[in-house]
Amino acid sequence: KVLSIKMTLYRVSSIDSPIVNSLINAAKNGKHVTVLIEIKARFDEDRNLSLIDKLRNGGVNVILGLEYMKTHCKMCIITRKEDDGVRIYSHIGTGNYNEKTARIYTDISYLTAKRKMGMDLSMIFNLLSGMSSPNEKLNKLFYAPVNLRSQINKLIDTEIENVKSGGKGFIFLKLNSLSETEI
């Protein structure tokens, strides 16, 4: 019942990655599969270039990351025909789709069938693939370089106001490094 799969790939374990092979199998089974590959994945540029050929030869539509924007996000959007219509299943996470590094790193993943999240991720995928222009009109998500900074600043300001009014404040960020001096 799956109609399409859209996915970003930043770093996979190998040219024979189970994720890559599953995407090719889906395409061979008549699913519309589109993969955005980040060419500038540090230390994995050569592997990612090889993946392009393998995926394309397997029937997958491959989009290259935009030259001026590093695509480091990890997301997958699956549209599936259900009895009540088409449903969007979405995954977004901090970890690469890499079964080897998944055993080493602590990552956060979110898997949902909430329509607003699916629509947001679809819009972001279209932006990353060069098929739409940046837009801040999202339901749930923040993304760089468009609205991430302004939205994080708003959330920080909210926590400051909570503390100033006698409440408790809490901020938790999961990231590799923070170089944004304003934040």
N, C-alpha and C positions, 0 to 999 in steps of 0.2 A: 503493500500500500504506500510505500515511500515514493514521492514524486521527485524530490530534489534534495541535494546535499550541497551546502556551501560551507567552506572551511578555510581557515587560515593555517598555514604551516610555517613555522619559524625554524624549528630544529627537530628532526626525527632521528631515530637511532641508526638507520642505515638505508641503503637503496631498497632493501627487502623488508622494510618496516611493515609490521602488521597493519598499521593505519593506511599506509600507501597501497598495500595489496588489497585491503578492503574497499578503498575508494575506487580502485580499478575494477574490482569485481562488481561493485554497484553500477558503474558505468556500463560494463558489459551486460548487465542485467536490465538495461534500459532506463536507469535512473539518470536524471540530469545532474551531473556532478561538476561543480566549479571549485577550484582550489586556488587561493591566493598564496603564492610562495614568496617569502622574503629573501631576496638575493643577498642582502647585506647581513645575513646571520653570522655573526663573528665566529670565525674558525670553521664554519660549515658552508662557505660559499660554494666550494667545488661539489659537495654532496648535493646541495640544493639545485645546482645547475644540472646535475645528472638526473635528479628527480623530475625536472621539467620534461625531459625526453621520455622517461618511463611513463609518466602520467599521461602525457599527450598521446603516446603510442597506445595506451590503454583506453583511450576514449574520454579522458577527463579534460574538461575545459580549464586551461591553466592561465592565470592572470599573474603578472609579475608585480611585486610591490612597487609603489611609486618612487621615483628617483629622489624626490625631495622630502619624502616622509618615510621614516623607518616604521615598518609594521611589526610591532612586537606583541600584539594582542593574540590571544589564543581563543578562538571561538569556532563553533560549529552550529549551523542552522539546518534543521531537517524539516521539510514540509511533507506531510503525510495525509493521505485521504482517509478520513474517518466517516462513520455513519452520519454524523451531524455536520459534515463539511470538511474543509481542510484545516488541519491543526499544525502549528509551528512548535517544534521541540528545539530548545536552544541549550547550548552549553557555552559557558564562558569561564575561563580560569587563568590562574597565574602560571601554570606549568605548561611546558611544551608537550605536544602529543608524542611523547618519547617514553617507551616502556622501560628503558634502562635508567634514565635520570629520575623517573617517577619513584624509584626505590630509594633514591638518595635525598631528594629535596622534599621540603614541606611546602605544599601548594594548597591553594584554595580553589575550589570548583563550585560552580552553581549550575545545576541542571533543572530546567523548568519547561512547562508547557504554557506559561502565562503569555497571553497574546501580546501585551504591551512590550514585554521584554523581547519577544521574537521580532516585533516590528522595529524596535530600536536597533537590534543587532543587524537586521536586514538593511536598515538605512546606513548603518556604519559600514557594513560590508560593501554596499554600493559606493560609498564615499571612498573607501580604500581601493576599490577596483577602478576608480576613475569614472564611474557611471553617474555620479551626482556631486553636487556642491556641498560644502560644509553647511550644517544647519543645526541650530541650537534647540530646535523644537523636538526634543525627545521626551518620552514618557518617564523613564526610570534611570537611564544611564548617563554618565558623564564621559567625555572622551577628549583626548588631546589630539590636536592642538586647539580645538574649538572652545570647549566650555569646561574642561577639567579644572583648570586653575581657578576660574571664577566660582565654580560650584564648591570646590574644597575650601576656598576662602569663606564662603557663606556658611558652610558647616562649622568651620573653626570659630567664626564670629558668634554663631548660635551657642556653641559650648562656652565661650567666654561670657556671654550674657546669662547663661544658666548659672554659672558660678557667681557672677556679680549679684544675681538676685537671690542668692542663698542656696541654690540647688547644687547638684553635682555635675561635673563636666567629665567627659571621657572622649578620647580620640585614639583610634587604633588604625594604623596604616600597615599594609603588607606590601613591602617593596624591596628592591635590591639595593637601591641607593637613592638619596634625595639630594639633588643639586639645585633645585629651585629655591633660590635665596629668599624670595618673597614669602613662600609658604614656610 
